[in-house]
Amino acid sequence: MAWEDCEACTEAQDQCRYHRGFFDGQDYQSSLIKTLLADDTAMDHLQERHAELETRRTQTAAATPTPEGGRT
């Protein structure tokens, strides 16, 4: 629901806790994206971390037995 139609926002005569948190989260994500676009070191770190997580996910999937008792 849009904050303009939110009864809690109307009652508070401002943004309610949900919408305040939602917009704060959007601002935070926007700041992270702007940092990544402007800072090559931050982008490299993010890509390395993403590769580590993808490797871990692949290893976990390969080690998980299938219902037939084999490996995936």
Secondary structure, DSSP 8 states (H G I E B T S, - for coil): --GGG-HHHHHHTS--HHHHHHHHHHHHHHHHHHHHHH-HHHHHHHHHHHHHHHHHHHHHHHHSB-TTSSB-
